[in-house]
Amino acid sequence: MILARDSKQLGNQIRRARRRLRWSQKQLGDKAGLRQETISLIEGGNPATRIENILLVLSALDLELQVAPRSKGWVADFGEDL
């Protein structure tokens, strides 16, 4: 499981997943039905990104969003990847 508590952390995790697959932003955009520029905004943590676009990207990466109660620790306590 990967913890992301803000748009920047979520964008970083999406970037890591894309790079693990060795896809360019354009390739991910093509698979998600979005423009490369939109992928760049998502990966950059743009807080104005539409949730629908994030869900399309997660689906293209074969990932899913899970909502859970917030843990008491700080993000730094968990490290970059869980």
C-alpha positions in Angstrom: 0.0 0.0 0.0 1.2 3.5 -0.8 0.2 6.4 1.5 -0.6 9.8 -0.1 -2.1 12.6 1.9 -2.0 15.4 -0.6 -2.0 16.0 -4.3 1.8 16.3 -4.5 2.3 13.0 -2.8 -0.3 11.3 -5.1 1.3 12.8 -8.1 4.7 11.5 -7.1 3.3 8.0 -6.6 1.6 8.1 -10.0 4.9 9.2 -11.6 6.7 6.3 -9.9 4.2 3.8 -11.1 4.4 5.2 -14.7 8.2 5.0 -14.6 8.1 1.4 -13.3 6.2 0.6 -16.4 8.7 2.6 -18.5 5.9 4.6 -20.0 6.3 8.2 -21.1 3.7 10.8 -20.0 2.3 10.7 -23.5 1.9 6.9 -23.4 0.1 7.1 -20.1 -2.1 9.9 -21.4 -3.0 7.8 -24.5 -3.9 4.8 -22.3 -6.0 7.0 -20.0 -7.6 9.1 -22.8 -5.9 12.3 -21.6 -3.4 14.8 -22.9 0.2 14.6 -21.9 -0.1 18.0 -20.4 -2.8 16.7 -18.0 -0.5 13.8 -16.9 2.2 16.4 -16.2 -0.2 18.4 -14.1 -1.3 15.3 -12.1 2.2 14.2 -11.5 3.2 17.7 -10.5 0.5 17.6 -7.8 -1.8 20.3 -9.3 -4.5 20.6 -6.6 -7.1 21.7 -9.3 -6.9 18.3 -11.1 -10.3 16.7 -11.5 -10.8 13.5 -9.6 -12.2 11.9 -12.7 -8.9 12.4 -14.5 -6.9 11.0 -11.5 -9.2 7.9 -11.6 -8.6 7.4 -15.3 -4.9 7.6 -14.7 -5.0 5.1 -11.8 -7.1 2.7 -13.9 -4.6 2.9 -16.8 -1.8 2.1 -14.4 -3.9 -0.8 -13.0 -4.1 0.9 -9.6 -7.1 1.9 -7.4 -7.9 4.5 -4.9 -8.7 3.4 -1.3 -10.0 5.7 1.4 -9.1 4.8 5.0 -9.1 6.6 8.3 -6.1 8.8 8.7 -3.3 7.3 10.8 -1.8 9.3 13.7 1.8 9.3 12.4 3.3 11.9 10.1 4.0 11.1 6.4 7.7 11.4 7.1 7.3 8.6 9.6 6.1 6.3 6.9 8.8 6.9 4.3 8.3 7.4 0.5 6.8 4.0 -0.4 4.8 1.7 1.8 
